[in-house]
Amino acid sequence: MPHDASEAAGATHDGAMETRGLEPVPDAERTGRVRELFPTWVAANISVLLLTMGAGLIVFNGLNFWQVLAVAVAAPVLSYGIVGLISIAGKRGGAPGMALSRAVFGQRGNLFPGALIWVARWGWETINAVTGAYAVLTVLDLLFDVKSNTFLIVVTLLLFVTCTFLVSGLGINALRVCSKWSTYVFGAFSVLVLVYLVANTDWSAVFDKPAGSTAMMVAGIGTIAAGGISWVPSGPDFTRYLPRTASSKAMVGSTVGGAGIVVLPMVLMGAVMAVSTPDLASAQDPVSFIGELLPMWISVPYLVIALLGMLLINSMSMYSAGFTAQTLGIKVSRAAAVSVNALISLVFGFLLMVVATSFIGSFISFLTLLAVAFSAWIGVFGVDMLRRRSYDAAALMDTTRTSAYWYRGGFAWQAMTAWAVALVAGLLFTRVDWFSGPLASSWIGENGLGWAATIVVAGVLYAVLPRTAAPEAVEPAESAEGRETVFI
């Protein structure tokens, strides 16, 4: 039976470099532990952009401290709750998210959402590469008074993207080790920054700020949650080494907890900083303000640690992007597929740093469109998970007409219809700097809920359409034994 070229014999989980591609992980190699998800999602959120976004809630959304607190709690619970729920598919099928998506959309149909998600990752990786480069430039300025120029921009971007490529190319083991240690170090320095802010902030100015509108508060939740929504298709990538009997509740809890423990204090710190420095929310350089607001003995090590965090975020994104590229039929190894995204982020990052006039404006616009693009897939895939208890490993890898997931002409037309209609519907409610849908002035649009509407439309439409018939895999007796029944 013909299979994807990514299938590699002898790929193991225990080696220094992961060589496994799209092929499902055998039960014997599922030695991962649920608690490893916590540092994974901590690392996925170590970004100073959260400070800038927290400042934006004060400056642009007009919220007060207590409203920002509510946003900072609700956003990670909502978005990473979805990440955790979708990641359950990883333990069920043992394969990356976009490979499992073949069972939902069909072998050919999956190319459409896969291509959109792959392209969207270019933007996410570009944003992170640019932020990492700005962190390096800020450290050089603080320590050696070296000012930014075009040559340094190219060098720092190249350095950041190269390191990202190396870490993501090593695979899941390298990401886990880096995530674990970055969690400890970044957590310690974040507490230090928080203590400094507590001691040096005019708290009367912070608490005297009047409350903003409920619409801006809801929109703020959507903006912060968009970052988490972008990780949803990648959730199964980091749970495919978990045994089938792993606790689903613990998986969701570790995912939400890992993200929330970073998002909450970072967003609040950004909001507090913005009270005294409102320019923080609109700065072209989203990093240099740290050197202005914090003493050098805190700002330099904090930036270096944040730089490592952003490198990890990009490495995780490129790790998943490599799988997505393989599902598109690119006949290369995962590491080679990652190199394509590395090159793209390098080129786009240069354009954003040298040509673009507003970093934060470009970033918020990107996040908004990213959330809509990913939400159409989430709605369809999530409803399919309610119906499907397992995946046929052979059918996932068989991209020919003999595949059980070939359906009709390679397409599951019900899933494709729901996905396409929801994608268009979401864009109708969306407004960014350079695009405004005809329904953007509606209640849904004004509250920034275009992404939520996309999930609902996709899920409801897919649920009411006739189900696409396909056989499911029969789990081995030893794996199915004691399996929990989980409905999501």
C-alpha positions, 0 to 999 in steps of 0.5 A, spaced: 500 500 500 503 506 498 504 511 503 507 518 504 514 518 503 515 521 511 514 514 514 521 512 516 523 506 519 526 505 526 523 512 528 523 512 535 521 517 541 527 516 545 533 518 541 536 525 541 533 527 534 526 525 532 526 522 525 518 520 525 514 524 520 507 523 520 506 516 521 502 514 527 506 513 534 506 505 535 503 504 542 509 501 545 513 508 544 507 512 547 511 513 553 510 520 554 507 523 560 501 528 561 505 533 566 510 534 560 504 538 557 505 544 562 512 546 561 510 545 553 505 551 554 508 555 558 514 555 553 509 557 548 507 563 551 514 566 553 513 572 549 514 580 551 508 581 546 504 579 551 506 585 555 504 590 549 498 586 548 496 588 555 498 595 554 493 595 548 487 593 553 489 600 557 490 604 551 486 602 545 480 598 548 480 603 554 479 598 560 481 599 567 485 594 571 480 589 573 477 589 566 484 587 564 484 582 570 478 579 567 480 578 560 487 575 562 483 570 566 478 568 561 482 569 554 487 563 556 482 559 559 477 559 553 483 559 547 487 553 551 481 550 553 480 549 546 487 547 545 487 542 550 480 539 548 483 538 540 489 535 543 485 529 545 485 527 538 493 526 539 492 520 544 487 517 540 490 517 533 498 518 535 499 522 529 500 530 528 493 534 528 494 535 520 495 528 519 489 526 523 485 532 519 485 527 513 480 523 516 475 529 517 476 532 510 479 526 506 486 525 503 485 531 498 480 535 501 485 536 507 490 540 502 485 546 503 485 547 510 492 544 511 495 549 506 491 555 509 494 553 516 501 552 513 501 559 510 498 562 516 504 559 520 508 563 516 506 570 519 506 567 526 513 565 525 515 572 522 512 575 528 516 571 533 522 572 529 522 579 528 520 580 536 526 575 537 531 580 533 528 586 536 530 583 543 537 582 541 538 589 538 535 592 544 540 588 548 546 590 544 544 597 545 543 597 552 550 593 553 554 596 548 550 602 545 550 599 538 544 602 535 540 598 530 541 598 522 539 594 516 546 590 517 544 588 524 537 587 522 539 582 517 544 578 522 540 578 528 534 575 524 538 570 521 541 568 527 534 567 530 531 563 525 537 559 524 537 557 532 529 556 531 531 551 525 536 547 529 531 546 535 525 545 531 529 540 527 531 536 533 524 534 534 520 533 540 525 531 545 529 537 544 523 542 545 521 538 552 528 539 555 528 546 553 521 548 555 522 545 562 528 549 563 526 556 560 519 555 564 524 555 571 528 561 569 523 565 566 518 564 571 523 566 576 525 573 573 518 574 571 517 574 579 523 579 579 520 584 574 513 583 578 516 585 584 519 591 581 513 593 578 509 593 585 514 597 588 515 602 583 508 603 580 503 609 582 498 604 584 493 610 585 493 612 577 492 604 576 486 603 580 483 610 578 482 609 571 475 608 569 472 602 566 471 601 559 465 598 555 463 591 555 464 591 548 471 593 548 472 588 554 469 582 550 474 584 544 480 584 548 478 577 550 478 575 543 485 579 541 489 575 547 485 569 545 487 569 538 494 567 540 492 560 543 487 559 538 493 559 533 496 553 537 489 549 536 491 544 530 498 543 533 495 540 540 495 533 537 502 534 535 505 534 542 500 529 545 501 523 540 506 520 544 501 519 550 498 513 552 491 512 550 489 511 557 492 518 559 487 522 563 483 527 558 482 532 564 489 532 566 491 534 559 486 539 558 488 542 565 496 542 564 494 545 557 490 551 560 495 551 567 501 552 563 498 557 558 495 561 564 500 562 568 504 566 563 499 569 560 495 572 566 501 576 569 504 578 563 498 581 560 497 585 567 504 587 567 503 590 560 497 594 563 500 596 569 506 599 565 502 602 560 499 607 565 505 610 566 508 609 559 502 609 554 506 609 548 508 602 549 502 600 546 503 603 539 511 602 539 514 600 532 519 596 536 515 592 541 521 590 545 526 596 547 521 599 552 523 594 557 530 597 557 527 604 558 522 602 564 526 597 568 533 597 570 539 594 566 540 589 571 533 586 570 532 588 563 538 585 560 537 578 563 529 578 562 530 580 555 535 574 554 530 569 557 524 572 553 529 571 547 530 564 549 522 563 550 520 566 543 525 562 540 522 556 543 515 559 541 518 559 533 521 552 534 514 549 536 511 553 531 516 550 525 515 543 528 508 543 527 509 547 520 513 541 518 508 536 519 503 540 515 507 541 509 508 534 509 500 533 509 500 537 503 504 532 499 511 535 500 516 529 499 521 531 504 523 529 511 520 534 517 526 537 518 527 539 511 520 541 511 521 546 517 527 549 513 522 552 508 518 556 513 525 558 516 527 561 509 520 564 509 520 567 516 527 570 514 524 574 508 518 576 511 521 578 517 526 583 514 520 586 510 516 587 517 522 590 520 525 595 515 518 596 510 512 596 515 510 602 519 506 599 524 509 593 528 503 592 533 498 594 527 500 589 523 500 584 529 493 585 531 491 585 524 494 578 523 492 575 529 485 577 528 485 574 521 489 568 523 484 566 529 478 566 523 482 562 519 484 556 524 477 557 527 473 554 521 478 548 522 476 547 529 469 547 528 469 541 523 474 537 527 471 538 534 465 536 532 468 530 528 471 528 535 465 528 538 463 522 533 470 519 532 473 514 538 479 512 534 483 513 527 485 508 522 493 508 522 493 505 515 488 509 512 491 516 514 498 514 511 495 511 505 494 517 500 491 513 494 484 511 492 485 505 496 485 509 503 479 508 507 479 516 508 479 517 500 471 518 501 468 521 494 474 523 489 478 524 495 474 529 499 469 529 505 464 534 502 460 535 508 467 537 512 469 541 506 462 545 505 462 546 513 469 549 513 468 553 506 462 556 509 464 558 516 471 561 513 467 566 509 462 567 514 467 569 519 470 574 514 464 577 514 464 579 521 471 581 521 475 588 521 482 589 521 487 595 518 486 594 511 480 589 511 473 590 513 467 585 512 460 587 510 458 585 517 463 588 521 459 593 524 454 588 527 454 586 534 458 580 533 463 584 529 464 590 534 465 585 539 471 582 535 467 575 535 468 573 528 472 567 530 467 565 535 462 565 529 466 561 525 467 556 530 459 556 531 458 556 524 463 550 522 461 546 527 453 547 527 453 546 519 458 540 519 453 537 525 447 537 521 450 535 514 450 527 513 455 524 516 461 521 512 462 514 513 469 511 514 471 505 518 475 506 524 481 503 527 480 497 532 484 499 538 489 493 541 485 490 547 491 492 551 490 499 549 483 499 550 483 496 556 481 501 562 480 506 557 476 512 560 470 515 556 471 522 555 466 526 551 468 533 549 
